[in-house]
């Protein structure tokens, strides 16, 4: 076979450019390292089953076979022209064609005209070859610099900033049903969170969260008016989360935490549109069932098991630290450690009979050390939070949650019951009962894409029965409305308000109105 010399050299040049082109362009794409089937030589394009004369590259493929004799295909006689070429396949094809060129050159007699063409090509492409060599050297230098200065190949930094302009109208709720007639002042608050998310295998997550915040809760005399994003550490930086999530099996996920693992990070709470403190409910009570998901969190361990496609079981044991606060797990003193102080043992079964319907039943066995009692997740009356005062208290929390989605509307609801018992002091052995319930509705893409209307209505935790004390005699109701408007994909503005009737479940207290304008920035 006699080939035109200039064609052979140009063919080699094309292959050389194909190898070197990524140096001056975009970085190489990810290529599979899995073994590929060996390629086989074909003598004619007619032998390919998936190439026809109507294909736009038919002439080029035919030239490889008829003119250069270096057409390679898969063993099933397919060319697979729409698929990505692996490095193995490219190397095999290039080597085969270059070997064909080398053999042809060795067995071919060159005329003076051919030699003149070779000299001209050498001169024409000498500058290009020098440029390629320089680009290759620069790429190697840049790669070495990136490796030397790379923070981490597995860690991502993301964060959010929340500004909140708030005001409260109404009188301060009092235990003796009297009121002061004073209003809480207008405030401008902020919270900053930085997340370092690290993955070692691609299926796990090590999360570290740093937080700075200065957001005062409303000065109303009741926890019923608390914000979801409230809390004040004087603007100092503190670590509020440090936990590791990892797969134990195909259907089992494990968690281990030193700080800030809450049960809502383990189990589905069936109210996702309301739960975010940066883009969901403004009121803490409107997030989700407080006697389940606003209990003790901090250090401990958890496991999530998908028993079957519609059924899931979540278990957790967590020590003191409400809402991601510090905990006593590192303390060896009495009342500290993992098992001697405040803790919550969680269990939840979640079923999804249909893709749009979810139901869950949760149980929490809890113990609260002296001065750490908070049975209602800082959302209910003072009696519901500490029915026996600050003495050590044990509790069994039960929660039933459900949600149904029919686009663009999502309905959710819950009911929670707590049976508490005093474990110390003069009231040791006394028992108490606490109830709460709520329904929520979210309308997505209202007014604009990403616009969200949120509504919630319910009864904050209420002390309905207590030995040796007075239960809450009236009933407070909570109503909330907000609208989240997405300025961009990273910026939201959420105006809204919520109102509490009969604060502290006492009809002698004036209603409390809370107005909020929240701005959230994500990066």
N, C-alpha and C positions, 0 to 999 in steps of 0.2 A: 504493500500500500504506500503510495507516494502522496504526501501532504504538502500543501503550500507552506513554506517556511514562515512567512510573515503571519499566517493564521495561527500556526503553532505558538509562536512567541507571544502574539496578542492574547491567545487563550491562557497562557501561563501568567501573563500580566493581569488579566481579569481575576484569576484565582488569587494572585498575590494581593491585589487591591481589596478583594473580599475579606481576606484574613486581616488586613491592617486597618480597614475602614473604621472599626470601633474606636481606634486610638484618637481620632480627631472628631468623633461624633458623640452620640449618647452612650452611656455605659452599656455593657453587654447585658442582655436580658437574662433572666433566670433560665437555665437549661437543665433538663432532667438528667440525673446521674444513673438512672435505671438502665440495665442492659438492653440493647436493641438487637433485633434479628440481623444477621449478616446480609449485606447486599450482594447481589449476583449480577454478572455482566449479561447484557442482552445485545444481540447483533442488529436488531431492527426495532424501530418504534412500533411496528405493527404487532409486536409480541406483548405490548402493554395492554392490559384489560381496561384501564381507566383513563386512557388518553385517546382522543379522536381528532381528526383534522379540523374540527370546529373549535378546538381549544386555542386560546390566544398564544400559548407558548409552544404550540405543536412544532413549528419550524425549528425553534431552538433545540428542542428535545431530539428531533429528527437529525439535526446537524451533529449532536453529540454521538449518535449511533452511526450514521452513515459516513460522516466526514472525518470524525476523530476516533471512532471506535472505542469510546470510553463511556458508554451509557450503562449505569448501574440502577437496579431496581430491587424491590423486595422479593423474597422467595415466592410469593403468590402472584408474581408478575404484575404488580401494581406500582405506580410511580408516586401516588399520594401527593399530588402537587399542592393541595390546599393545606397540608400539615406543616408544622414547624420542623426545621432541620436541626437535629441534635449535633453536638460537636463530634461524636463518634461517626455519624454518617457523613458529615462534611469532610472529616479527615480521610475517611475511606475513599470517597469520591475524588478528592483532590490528589491523594497519593496515586490512585489508579490512573488518572488523566496525565499527571506529571510523568509517571513512569512510561506511559505510552509516548509522550512527547520525547523523553530522553532516548528511548529505544529507536524511535523514528529518526532522530537527529544522528544517532551513531551509524545507522545503516543507510543514510541518505547522502548522495554526492552533492556538494554545494557548488553551484556555479559562481563565477565572479559577481554576478548580479545578486545572488543570495547573500554572499559575504558583505557586499556593500549595504544591503538592507540591514544585516545584523549590526554593522558599525553605526549606521544611522539611528537604529533603535537604541543602542547603548548610549549614544550621545543625547538622544531626546529624553530618555527616561532616567538619566543619571541624577538629575536634580530631584526628581520625584523620589527616587530611592533614598537619597540623602535626607529628604524631608521626612519620609516614613521612619527612618532610623532615629531622627531627632524627636519625633512625636512619641515613639515607643519609649525612649529614655525619659521624656517628660512624664509620661503616664506612670511609669514605674516609680518615679520620684514622688508624684502626687499620691499614689497608692500608699507608699511608705509613710508619708506625712499624715494621711488620714488615719492609718492604723496607730500611729504614735500619739495622735491627739484625740482619738475617738473617746467620748465619755463612756459609752457602753453600746454594744451591738444589740442588746436585748432590753434596754430600758427606755421608756418614753416619758417625757414630762408633759403634763397637761394640768390645767387649773381653771379656776373660776373666781370671779369677783362679784360680790353682791352689794349693791347700795340700796338702802331702804329709808324712804321718807315716811314717817308714821305720825299719827295723831290719835288721841283717844278722847271720847266724849262720854260723860256720865260720871256718876259719883263712885267713890271708892267703896267696895263691898266690905262690910264689917261683920264680925261674928255675932254681935248683939243686934244686928239688923238696923243699926243707925248708919247714917251717911255723913260725909264731910262736906259734900257740895263742891269739892275741888276737882279739876280735870287734870289729866296727864298732859304734859307739854308736848309740843311738836319736836320731833327728833330726826336727825339724819345719822344713819348708822352704816357700818360696813363689815364685811367678812371676806377674807381672802383664803383660798385653799389651793395648795399645790400638791399634785399627785405624782409620785414616781411609781410607774407600773413596770415591773420587770417580769419577763418570761424566760425560763431556762429551756423549755422543751417545745414551746408553742401552744401547749394545752394547759399550762399552769399560770398562776399570777401571784406575784409578791407585790403587795401594795403598801406604800409608805405615804402617809398624808401629813403635811404640815399645815397648820392653821393659825391665822391671826384674825381676831374679831373683836368688835366693840359694838354690840347690839344689846341695848337694855330692853328687858321685857316691859310691857306697859305697867305703869304704876296704878293698878286698879284694885289691889288687895285680893285678887283671885288668880289662880293658875289657869282658869278657863280662858283667859285672854292672851295666853302665851303664843308667840310666833313660832313657826317651824324653824326659822333661821336665827332665833334669839340665842343670846349667851355673850358673856363679856369676860375676856381675860386680860383687859387693859391694853389690848393691841400687841401683846407679846406673842412670839412664835412658840408654838407647842406642837408636839407630835400627837395626833389624835387617832391615827390608825397605823397598825403594823400587823398585817396578817398574811397568811399564805394559803392559797387555794390550789388544789392539785387533784388529778384523777387517780383514783384507787383501782378502778376497773372501768369497763366501757359504760356502765350505768351507775357508777358510784363516784361521788366527788367528796374529797375531804377538805377540812379547814383546820388551821391551827393559828392562834392569835396571841400576841403579847399585849396589844392595846387596840380597843375600838371595834371589835367584831360584834355587831348587833345581829339579832335573829332575822331582821329584814334583809340582811345580806346573804342569808342562807336559804330561807324559805320564801316561796311566793306569797305576797301579801294581798294580791288580787285587786289592788287599787293603784296601778303604776302611774297613772296620769296625775294623781294628787300627792304622791309620796315625796317628790323632789322638793327640797327646801329652796332650790334656786329657780324652779319653773313650775312647781305644783301649788299645793295648798298654802295659803298665807297663814292660816291658823293651825296650831299644832294639833288640835283635836280633829281637824278635817283630813289628816293624812291617812290614817288607818286605825285599826282597833288598838287603843292604847294599853289595854290590860294584857295584850300579847306582844306587840311589836315595839312598845316603848318601855320595856322592862330592862332588866340588867343586861349590860353588854360590856365587853372589855377583853379580858384574857380567857382562854379556854380552847375548846375544840368542838367541831361539828362535823356531821356527815349528811350528805344528801343522796338518796337512793331512788332511782326510777324503777319501781317494781315492775310496771308494765307501761304500755304506751299512754293510757289515760290516768295512771296512778303513780303518785310520788310520795315518799316519806322523808321527812327532815327531822334530825335530832341534833341537839346542841346542849352543851354545858358551859355556862359563862359566869365569870365572877364579877364583882362589883365594878360599876362604871356606867352610869346612865348616859345614853346618847353619845357614846364614844369617849367618856371622861376617863381619867386615870383610875387605876384599880389597885387592889391590895395584893394581887397575886405575887409580887416579888417580896412581900414582907413575911419574915419568919415569926413575927410576934403573934401572941394570942389574938384571934380574930382576923388574922391575915392569911396569906397563902391561898391555895386553890379551894380548900375544903373546910376551912374554919370560919369563914366570914360570909358576907352577903353573896348569894349565888342565885341563878335561875337554871333549871333543867327543862329544856323545851322538847316538845314533840308535836309534829303536825302531819296530817294526812291530807293530801290534795288530790282531787279527782277532776277530770275534764271530760264529762260525758260527750260533749261536742266541742268543736274548735272554738266556739264563741261562748261557751258556758263553763265556768270554773267554780268549784265548791271546795271549801277547806274547813277542817275541824282541828283546833289547836288546844294543847294543854300545857300549862307551865306550873311546875312545882318550884316554889320560891321561898327563900329565907332572907330576911333583911335584918342586919345587925342594928344595934342601938344607934339612933341618930342618922340612919341610912334608909329609913322607911319611905318608900314612894310607890304605893300600890297602884296609882292611877297614871303613872307616866307623866306627871306634872301637867295634867289636863283637867282634872276634876276639882271638886270642892276640897276644902282642907280636911273634912271628915273622911272623904273617900281616899285621900292620899295617906293620911295617918289616923286610922279609926281609934287607935289606943294611945295616941301621942307618939313620941319618938322611941318607945321601947321596942325591943326585938320582936319581930312579927314573922309568922309563917303564913303562906298563902297558897291556895290552889286557884289558878286562873283558867277559865274556859272561854274559848272564843269560836264563833261560827261566822265564817266569811263567805261571800259569794259575789260573782260579777257576771254580767252578760253584755255582750257587744253586738250591736247591730249598726253598722257604719252609717253615719259618722258618730253615733251616740254610744257611750259606754255607761252602764249602770252598775253601781257597786253598793254593798251594804254589809253591815256586821252587827252582831250583838255579843256583848261580853259580860261575863259573870265572875265575880271574885268571892271566894270564901276564905276569910282571914281569921287568924287566932293569935292572941297575945302570948308571947313566950317568956316574958319576964315582968318584974314589977308587981305592984299590987293588983293589977288586972290580969295577971297570968291566967290563961284558960278562957278568957272572954273571947267571944266570937262575933264576927261582923259579916255583912253581905253588901256587895257593891255591884251596881249594874250600870251599863252604858250601851248605847246603840246609835246608829247613824245610817243614812243613805246618801249617796253622792251621785252626781251626773256630770259627765264631761261630753262636750260637743267639739269634735275636731274640725280643723280647716274651716272655721266659721269666719266669714268676712274676707279671709286671705289664707293662702296655703301656710299651714303651721299655726294659724290663729286658734286659740283654745279657750272655750268658755267653761268654767268650773263652778259647780254649785254643791253645797253640802248642807245637810240638815240633820240634827240629832240631839240626843241628850248626853251631855258630858257625864263622866263617872259620878254616881250618886250613892251615898251611904244610905241604904234602905233599911238596915237593921243592925243594931249593935248592943251587946250586953253591957249594962252599967253605964250607958251613955245615951245621948240624944241623936237619933238619925236625922237626916235632912228632911225637913217638914214639907218643903215645896219642890217644884221641879223647874230646873233651868233648861232652856232650849237654845241651841246654837244654830245660827244660819250664816252662811258665807257665800259670797259671789265674787268672782274675779275673772279677768280676761287677759290672757297672755298674748301680746302682740310681738311677732318676730320682726325686728328691724332688719336684721341680717341673719344668716345661719348661726352666727356667734353672739348675737346681742338680742335680748328680750326685754320688753318693758311690760310690767304687769300691774295695772291699777286694780284695786278691789277693796272690799270691806267685809267685816263680819260683826255680828251683833249677838250678845248674850242676854237673854231675858232672865229675870230673877237670879242674878249672879249668886253663887254659893248656894243655889237651890233655896233661896230665901226671897219670898215675894215682897218683903219690905225694902229690898235693895233695888235701886234704879237700874234700868237696862244700861248696858255698856256697848258703845259703838266704837269700833276701831277701823280707821282708814289707813290704807297702805299704798304706796307707790314704790314698787320694787324693780330695780334694773339689774340684769344679770349679764355678765361678760364671760365668755368661755374662750380658752386658747389652748 
